[in-house]
Amino acid sequence: SQVTRWMAAKAEALGVDIFPGFPVSHLLFDGQGAVAGVGTSDAGISKKGEKKEGLYTPGVDLRARVTLLAEGARGSVTQEAMRKFRLRERGAHPLGAEPQSYALGVKEVWEVPESAHKQGTVIHTVGYPMDSSTYGGGFVYHMADRRVALGLVVALDYENPFLSPHQEFNRWKEHPAIRAHIEGGTCLQYGARVLNEGGFQAIPKLSFPGGALVGCSAGFLNVPKIKGTHTAMLSGMYGGEAAFRALAQEPQASKAGFRDLTSYENAMKASWVWEELHRARNIRPGFRWGLLPGMIHAAIDQYILRGQAWWTLHHRRHDHEATRYARDCTPIAYPKPDGKLTFDVPTSLFRSGTNHEHDQPSHLKLKDPSVPEWHNGPQYAAMESRYCPAGVYEYTQDEHGRTKLQINAQNCLHCKACDIKDPLQNIKWTVPEGGGPMYSLM
C-alpha cells in the first residue's frame, strides 16, 4: 500500500490522471466489439435499490483507445473479459489455459520489541499447520521501524470444509519458531487477499481487441517464491510499450477501431518472465500427491533437473471442485484465541480498517438464494462461515427456526475467496459503491 501511494504521486507528477474511489463495474465496447474503456458503478443507491435523494450519482463511462486490466487476482472486470473473448480457451499455450488455481493469504503487521527485531530477516515455511494433503506455507519479513509482516497462505483447493484459513493462521503463529518473532509485540494491521497459483499452465491469452491483461490479472505469480511484483512490473512495461505502438500506428484522423496488442503477448513469451514461470511450472501441481512427495518432487525438479523436466504436470479442476462433503471429513477443533498472539475475526477485522456504506446494495450476490439452506449448509457444514477471513457469511435462524445465510457485506476485505471456493459457484462478487479495507502498512 505504501509503494502504491508513492508510485501514484510519481505518476501524477508526470501528468497521469488517477481516479481513486471510483469502482469499475463493467467494460465498454465499440461497434466492432472491441473494448473501448470501462464504466464505473452508480453511487447513492439504497439497499432497496432506490436512488437516494441528493446522493445519487450515475456511473461514468471512461472511454479509452487502449485498456490494460491490472486488477490483481480474480478481478471482476478481468473475468468479464475472459468470458467475452474466451481468453482461457484461447490461452497462451496451444491447448489453452488450464483452470486457474488460487490460495488465500492471511496477513498481519506487528510492531515488535527491539530485542526481537532483525531488519532484513526473511523466513518461509511450508506445510504446517495444515494436514499433508493441503498445500500452503507462511512468511515472516522483518521490515524497518521494528515492524514485522507475517502471514499464512492456504491453497483454496483444500478438501476439508471444516478448515478455516484464519484459524490456521492463528495456529501457525503459536508455533515456537513463529511466535518468537512477534511475542511481546503489538499487532497493528490485518488483511487478506487471494493470489494466483496456477502458474505457467494457467496463463490465458494475454491480448484482446482493444486491450490486454497485465500482472496478476494474467496470473504471472512465481508460486514457490510467493513473488509476483517483478513479473507484474515487466508486464506493465511491455503492455505500455505495446499500447504506445498501437496508438502511434493508428490513423490520427480516426480514434476508433481495433487496437491490436499481439506484440505485447509476443514480447512476454520472449521475456525472462516466460522462462522463469516455465521453470517453476511443476512445483505447485506436484503437491497434489501430498507434502512429503511434493517436497521430494520439487527438489528433483529444481536442483537436479533445473526446471527443465520433459514432463509438465497439470491442473485439471477448479478449486471449488476439490471440496469434499462434510460427512466424509473430520471436524477441526480450533482453540479459542488468547487475545495476545491470536485473535478472533471481529478483532482482526477492526485492524483492517475496512468500511462500507451500510445503506447500499450488497456487492455479494447469490445467483440462487436458496442454495445455502438446502446445499451448502447440510452438505458442506456451512463452510462459508469458515473460508471467509472477515466474518461476512453467517448462518442464523429466522423466527420460524429455519436456517438462513446472512451476508454482512460491510465486513468484506475484497479477498475474493468466496467467489472462488463456493461449492456451486453461487456467489457473484461485484464491486461495492465504495469502501473496503484501508491498508496503510500492508
N, C-alpha and C positions, 0 to 999 in steps of 0.2 A: 504493500500500500504506500510506503514511503517512496519507493522508486517510481511508482506511477505518478505520484504528485510532483516529484522532482522533474520527471520527463514531461509532464503536462506544462509546467512553467517554461521549459526549454522550447517545446513545440509552439506555444503561444507567442514566445519571443520571435519565432521565425515566421509568424503570420498564420499559423494553423488555428482554425476555429474549433473549439471543443465545446460540446453541449452536454455537460453532466446533468443528471437528474431527469433526463428525458428517456424513458424506456422505449426501446424499439420493439414494436409488436409484430410487424409483417414486412415482407418485401414488396416493392413496387415493380411493375413490369411495363415495358413499352409495347407498341403494336406488333412487334416481331417476336414477343415472348421472352425477350432478354430482360435481365434485372436492370432496373432504372432508378435504384435508390431504395430507401427504406421509409416506413411510416411509423410514427410514434402513436401510442395509445391515447385515447381520450382521458382527460382528467376531470375530477369533480363529479364522479358518478357514485351514487349511494349504493349500499348493499342491496337495495331493492331494484337496482338498475335505473333509478331515476336521476335526472340531471339536477344537481344541487344549485339552488338559486344563488347567483353571484359567484359561484365557484367553478361552474362547468367551463371547460376549455376543450374544444375539439382537437384531435390529434393533428400533427403536422406532417406533411409529405416532404421529405428531404431527398430531392432528386439528384442523381449523380450519374456521370458518364461511366464511371467505374466504381464498383462496390467491393471492398475487401472485407470479408467476415472474419473477425478475430474475437469471438465471444468466449473462448475457452472451451472446456469440455462440455459437451451436451448442450450447446447453445440452442435456444428455441428457434431462432431465425435460421441458424445453420441447418437444423433438422428440416425446416421448410424447404430450403434449397436442395438438401439431399433427396427429399421426396420428389420435388418438382422436376429435377434434372437427372434423377436416378444415378446419383453420384457414387453410391455404394456398388450398384450393379455394374457401373461403367468404371470401376476402380482403377487405380494407378497400376494394377497388375493385370496380366492377360485374362485371368479368371475372375476378375472383380475383387472387391474388398470383402474380407470376412467380417462377421459381426464384431463391432467394437466392444471391447471388454473394459470395465471400469473398476475403480476402487474408491472408497470413501476415506478421506484423510481427516482426522480429528486432531486439532492442534491447540496448544496454549503457549503463551509467552509469560515467562516469570521474571521477577527481579530477585536475585539470589544474594546471599552474603558474599562478601569479598573472598572469604576463605574457600568457597565452593566454586568461584568463578575462574575459568581459564579461557580467556578470549581466543577464539580460533579453533577450539576443540570441536571435532565433528565425529559423531558416533552413529552408525547404522546398525539396526538389529533386524533379525528375520525370524519369523515363526511365532515365538512366544508373544502373548499368552493363548493364541488361537490353537485349535486342535491341528493335527498333522495334515488334515485334508483341506484346510483353509489357508490360502496364500495371504501373506501380509508381513508387515515389519514396521519398525519405528525409526525415528531420527532424533538426535539431540544436537543442537547447534548453539555454541556459546558465542553470543554477539557482544557488541560493545556495551558500556554502561551497566555492567553486571546483569545483563539480560540473557536469558536462555530461552530459545524456541525449541519446543519438543512436540512430537506428535506420533500417532499411530495410523498406519494406512491399512485398511482391511479390504480385500478384494470382494466385490459385490457378487461374485459367482459362488458365494458360500452356500452350503446346503441346509444348515440348521436354522429354521425360522425363529428359534429362541435366542439367537445371537444378537447382541446389542453392541454396535461399534463404540458407542460412548462408554459403556460399562467395560468393554475390553480395554479401552484406553485407560480407565481407572485402574484396572488390574495390572496393566503394563507399568504404570507409574509406581506401583507398590513394590516392584522388583528392586532388590538392593542396589543393583547396578544402575538403575534409573533414578531412584529416589535420592541417591547420594548427590545428584546434580542440582536438586531443587529443594531439598529438605531445609526448613528454616527460612525459606523464601516466601514471596507473595505472588500469587497468580494475578496477572494484570489483564490478560485478554484471552478469549476463547473463540474458536471458529471452526468451520468445517466446509469441505468442498470435495466434489468428486474429481478424479483425474483419469485420463485415458490410460489403459494398459494393453490395448490390442496390438500396439507396436506396428512393425513393418507390414504385417499381413492385413491390417485393418485400415490402411491408408486408402481413402476414396479417391475418385477423380478430383483433382485439385481446382480445375478451372471450369467455369460455366459461362454461358453467354452474358456478358456484362460484368463479370467479376471472378472472384477466386476465394478459396479458403486458406487462411494462414494460421500459424501457431497451433494451439490445441484444438481449434475448430477442425483442423485437418488430422490431428492425432499424432503430432510429432514429439511425443514424450519418450525418452530413453528410460524404460521401466527399471532396469537394475540400478541405474544411477539416481532414480527418483528425480530426474532433472529434465526440464524442457525449455528453460529460458533461452539457452544458447541456440537451440534449433528454431525456436519461435522468432528470435531476432533475425536470423538469416532468412527465414521465410518471409518476414516482413520486408526486409531489404529487397529481396528478389521480387516480391509482389509489387512493391512500389516502383521498381525499375521497369517491370513489365507493363504496369499501368501507364507510366510515362511514355513508353514507346508506343503503346496502343493509341494514346491521345495525340501524340506527335504525328502519327501516320494518318489520323482521321482528317478528312477534308474540313477545313476551317469553316466552310460555308454551312455545314450541317453538323449539328451536335447530337443527332440521333443515330440510331443504327447499332449494329453488333460490334462489340469490342472483344477481340479475341485475345485471351491471356494464356494461350497454349505455351508461349515462350517461358512463362513462369513455371509451369509444370515441368517442362524440359530442363530448365535450369536447376530445379530441385533434384531431379533424377540424376543429374550430373554432379551434384554437390557432395560434400562430405557428410551432410545430413543423411542422405540416402544410404551411403556406405556405413555410417555409424549405426543406423537403425537396422540395417540388414545384418550386421554382425551380432546384434543383440536379439534377433528375432526369435530364437528358440528358448530363451531363458524363461520368460513368463509361462508359456504353454507347457513347459517341461514340469512345472509344479502340479499339474493335474494328477500326477502319479503319487503325490504326497510330498512332505517336506524333505525327508532324507533322500529319496530318489531324485527329487528335483534339484537338491544341492549337488549331488554327485554328477548329474547330467550337466548342470551349469558349469561345474569345474572342468569337466571334459570339453564342453563346447567352447569355453573361453580360454582356458590355459593350455589345452593341448591342440585343439583344432582352430583356435584363434577366431572363432565366429565364422569359419569357412566350411562348416559341415555341408555334406552333399544332400542332407535332408532338411526339410522345413516342417516344423510342427504347426498344427492348425487350431484355430478357434472355430468350433463347429456350431456353437449355440450361443444364444443371448444369455446374459447374466440371470435374468429372472427365471429362465428355464431350468436352472440348476437347483432351485429351492425344492426341498423335499416336504412332504406333508408332515404336519406336527406329530401325527400318530406314529410316524416312523423315526422320530428323533427324540433325544433326551433333553428335557428342560435344563437350562443352565441357571444355577443358583449364584447370583452375584451378591457380594457383601454390601452392606449399607455404607455409603460414602462417609468418611470421617470429618469432612469439612475443613481439613487442613491440607491434605495432599490430594484427596479425591473429593469430587463434588457431584451433587445431583444436577439434573438437567436445568431446572429453573435458575440455580445459582450460576451455572456456566453460561446460560443464555443471557443473563444480565450483563456478563462481561463482554458479550459480543457487540453490545450497543444496538442490536437490531430493533427496528421500529417500522411499523406500517400504520398508515391512517386506518383506524378501525372501521369507519363507515365507507367502505369501498367493496366492490365485488371481490370474492375470493379469487386469487390468481391460481389456486389449485383446484382444478375442476374434475369431477368424476364423470366419466362417459356414461356409466350406468350407476346411479346412486345406490342400487340395491346390492351390488357386488360385495361390499364389505360385510354385510349382515349374513348373506347366505353362503359366501365362499371364503373370503379371507379370514373372517373370524373363526368359523369352525374348522376349516381345513389347514390354516396356517397360524392358528393361535394368535390372531390379531397382530401379525408381525409389523404392521405399520407403526405401532406404538414403540417398537424397539429399533428398527433400522433408521428411523429419523433421529438425528442428534439434537433436535431442538424442541421436541415435545409438540410437534404440530398435530399429530394424529392421536386422538384419544377416544377410546371406546367407552361409551356411557349408556345408561338405561333411561328410556323415556318414562312418562307417567304410567304407561301400561306394562312396564317391566321388560320391554323389548330392547335388545341391544342395538345401538346405532353408533355410527362413526361421526365424531365431531372433529372438524378441521379448524385448528387455531392458526389461521394463515398469518396472523400478525407476528407469530414466533419464527417464521421461516428465515433460514440462513441462506437461502438460494443455493443450497449444496447440490440439488438435482438428484439425490439418492432415490426419492420416491418415484420420480419419472422413469428410473431405470429398474428398480427392484420390485415394483408392484407385480404380483404373480400373473395377473391377466392384462397388464398394461392398461389399467383402467383410469389411472391418474394422468391428467394432462397438465403439464406445467406451462403456464402462460405468464407474461410479465405483469407485475403489480403496477398500480398507478405511480408508485414511488416508494422510497424507503428501502429497508434491508439492513444488513449488518454494517456497522460504522467502524471498520477496522482502521486503527492508526498505527499499530505495531506489527500486524500480521503480514 
